Amino acid sequence: MRLECGACAIRDWKRGDEWDLVQVANDPDVSRYLTDRFPNPYTLQDAYAWIDLSEAKRDETNFAIEVGGGVAGGIGYTLGTYETRLTATMGYWLGQPFWGRGITTAALRALTYYAFKTHGLRRISSVVMAPNAASARVLEKAGYVREGIMRNGVVKRGEVYDLLLYATVR
């Protein structure tokens, strides 16, 4: 799968992405507001494990963000199951050298459209840690609406943060 987004492209992860992945992901500022499942430091071994998992799953819900032929970040969604089967939860990250260029917004808009169309979804949500104002702006620019605050919703690096809940509906 490949989606052209203007400022970037969204595509499947592939063997050969490992070195680019480490270069952009191994940054404490990148992982600062991401789930603890995202390693820090991000090693070449982590990159190989991620590419292996992505190639094995090929579920068409987790993708690389490509800029200038190289990996700039990642974006994907988790499909709901059972009674939440018409929903998904979106997540994304971008390497610091690419911040402030509209890349994440372009990728999020494109993948949101793709997810609605491909899976017949009714709702896509995303949460952002309250101090991450840049990510909240990305969601808003991509058409997501803030629905609420989950007070004391997460602990990251020893700090307790509220989570801001955003969503868009079809």
C-alpha atoms as one frame of an Amber mdcrd trajectory, in Angstrom:
protein
   0.000   0.000   0.000   1.179   3.509  -0.779  -0.692   6.784  -0.288   0.745
  10.014  -1.636   0.025  12.855   0.777   1.762  15.827  -0.846   4.315  16.520
   1.892   4.945  12.807   2.370   3.853   9.311   1.453   2.434   6.567   3.626
   3.616   3.082   2.752   4.195  -0.377   4.138   7.247  -0.930   6.310   9.881
  -2.943   4.480  13.226  -4.611   4.928  15.858  -1.895   4.473  13.972   0.698
   6.591  15.866  -0.287   9.739  18.684   2.254   9.593  16.392   5.195   8.750
  14.033   4.058  11.507  16.778   4.117  14.145  17.978   7.535  12.956  14.579
   9.186  13.476  13.203   7.096  16.354  16.229   7.089  18.674  15.474  10.509
  20.134  14.076  11.052  23.648  12.063  14.022  22.348  10.311  11.750  19.844
   9.333   9.175  22.468   8.547  11.727  25.202   4.749  11.496  24.752   4.464
   8.058  23.115   3.417   4.780  24.683   6.107   2.958  26.629   5.865   0.202
  23.996   7.916   2.574  21.817  11.512   1.822  22.877  13.907   4.469  24.153
  16.682   4.219  23.283  15.592   2.865  19.906  18.207   0.371  18.736  18.895
  -1.381  15.461  17.636  -4.573  17.129  14.327  -2.780  17.895  14.094  -1.691
  14.252  14.668  -5.232  12.959  12.046  -6.568  15.387   9.505  -3.938  14.242
  10.109  -4.605  10.535   9.879  -8.378  11.123   6.588  -7.934  12.973   5.222
  -5.585  10.314   6.148  -7.930   7.478   4.668 -10.938   9.296   1.385  -9.195
  10.167   0.787  -7.223   6.968  -2.511  -6.124   8.458  -2.513  -2.891   6.450
  -2.999  -0.734   9.527   0.584   0.281  10.431   2.713   2.249   8.014   5.884
   4.215   7.529   5.750   7.937   6.824   8.204   8.536   3.995   9.803  11.857
   3.098  12.388  12.163   0.339  12.660   8.388  -0.047  13.466   7.718   3.619
  11.529   6.932   6.781  10.481  10.062   8.674   8.057   8.448  11.144   5.211
   6.040  11.602   1.426   6.103  11.605  -1.218   3.489  12.145  -4.452   2.475
  13.756  -5.889  -0.357  15.785  -9.256  -1.636  14.706 -11.946  -2.109  17.316
 -13.474  -5.523  17.914 -16.875  -6.870  18.880 -19.179  -3.969  19.824 -16.452
  -1.438  18.887 -15.892  -3.063  15.473 -16.790   0.135  13.579 -14.130   2.161
  15.388 -10.366   2.502  15.396  -7.721   4.196  17.491  -5.099   6.218  15.585
  -1.486   6.851  16.572   1.503   8.500  14.931   4.983   9.836  15.497   7.500
  11.827  13.450  11.259  12.281  13.682  12.351  15.662  14.983  14.086  16.802
  11.755  10.636  16.736  10.089   8.638  18.622  12.733   6.777  21.802  11.840
   6.390  21.086   8.122   2.786  19.837   7.974   3.896  16.266   7.339   2.020
  14.641  10.217  -1.176  16.547   9.429  -1.015  15.454   5.788  -0.357  11.842
   6.778  -3.140  11.844   9.373  -5.703  13.267   6.950  -4.802  10.699   4.303
  -4.765   7.706   6.619  -8.006   8.747   8.319  -9.732   8.832   4.921  -8.148
   5.484   3.991  -9.259   3.839   7.269 -12.852   5.054   6.929 -13.042   3.898
   3.322 -11.214   0.584   3.692 -12.854  -0.688   6.876 -16.265   0.969   6.823
 -15.548   2.667  10.140 -17.888   5.131  11.851 -15.394   6.645  14.324 -11.637
   7.084  14.734 -10.209   8.349  17.996  -6.804   9.335  19.283  -5.454  10.357
  22.661  -2.673  12.813  23.325  -0.883  13.608  26.568  -1.947  17.082  27.687
   1.528  18.702  27.476   1.854  17.637  23.823   0.254  20.752  22.323   1.821
  20.134  18.898   0.109  16.764  18.554  -3.213  18.218  19.703  -2.885  20.867
  16.951  -2.167  18.148  14.377  -5.366  16.337  15.329  -7.409  19.532  15.171
  -5.961  20.528  11.778  -6.817  17.044  10.496 -10.459  17.473  11.513 -10.494
  15.653  14.847 -12.560  17.216  17.641 -11.577  17.220  21.300 -14.234  15.245
  23.150 -12.895  15.167  26.663 -10.136  14.883  29.196  -9.160  11.702  30.981
  -7.758  13.175  34.174  -4.562  11.542  35.461  -4.858   9.137  32.541  -1.234
   8.173  32.099   2.142   7.991  33.813   5.130   8.702  31.577   8.723   9.016
  32.793   7.501   9.389  36.351   5.041  12.196  35.540   1.255  11.899  35.685
  -0.547  13.539  32.760  -4.093  14.053  31.652  -5.030  12.491  28.315  -6.958
  14.531  25.776  -9.445  12.477  23.782  -9.953  13.456  20.149 -12.152  11.801
  17.547 -13.614  12.185  14.113 -16.729  10.489  12.809 -17.924   9.620   9.346
